[in-house]
Amino acid sequence: MRLDKYLKVSRLIKRRTIANEACDAEKVSVNGKPARASYDVKEGDVIEISMGRTPLKVKVVKVAEVVGKDGASDLYEVI
């Protein structure tokens, strides 16, 4: 799954266009390297989002195309 879509489905970022812009501005890194929106997210990847005051670092636990609001937090764990 694309990185921008994963960020939207997991509700780490509310809109896919904002996720895409954050990737273009190099505010999102995967495994310590700046990542493009087209990056293919896999289980075990560590995503760091540095938008706002405090950076958010999460580990991908599961990748799913469609998830409800209640199950969105099951896709990752905060590090």
N, C-alpha and C positions, 0 to 999 in steps of 0.2 A: 504494500500500500504506500502511496506517496506520502511524504512527510507532511505537507500542508493539509491533506485530508485526514491523516492520523491526528494531528493537533486539533482539528475541528471535531472529529468523531469522539475523541477522548475528552473534549470540552476543556482542554488546557488553554485554547484560544477560541473565542466565540465564533468568529467568522473565518471562512477559508481564505477570503481575499486578504484579511489582516495577517493570517498565517503566512501567506505567500509574500506579502510585503516585508514581514519580519525576516523571512529567509533571505530575501534580496538585500536587506540592510545588514546582513550577517549578525543578527541578534539571536539566531538559533544555531546551536552547534550539536553535532552528534558524535559521540566518542571523542570529544576534544577538538574536533575540526569543524569549521563553518560548513553548513550543509545547505544545498539548494532545495527548493520546494519539491523537486522531482526525485529526491533521494528515496530509495526503497527501504522503508522501516522494517526491521526484523526484531524478533524477540531477543532480549538481552542488550539491545542498544541503550546507551545512556544519552538522554536528550537534555540539553541545558538551554533555558530560555532566559535571556537577560533583557527583559522589558520591564520598565518600572524601577523601583528602588532596590528590591532584593531579587537576585537571580533564583530561578526555580530549576532544580535538577531532579529528573525522574528517570527510572529504569523501566523499559518496556517489558511488560509481563505477558501481554497477549495482544494480538492484532486481529481485529474484527471489523468487517465492512459496516455493519449496522448494529448499533447498541442503543438501548434506551437510556434515559437520563439517570436512572438508578444504577445501571451497570457500567457507566462511563469510567468511574473511578477504579474499576476492577482491571482496566487495561494497563495501568501503570502503578508503580510504587514510588513515593517521594523518598529521595536519598538525603 
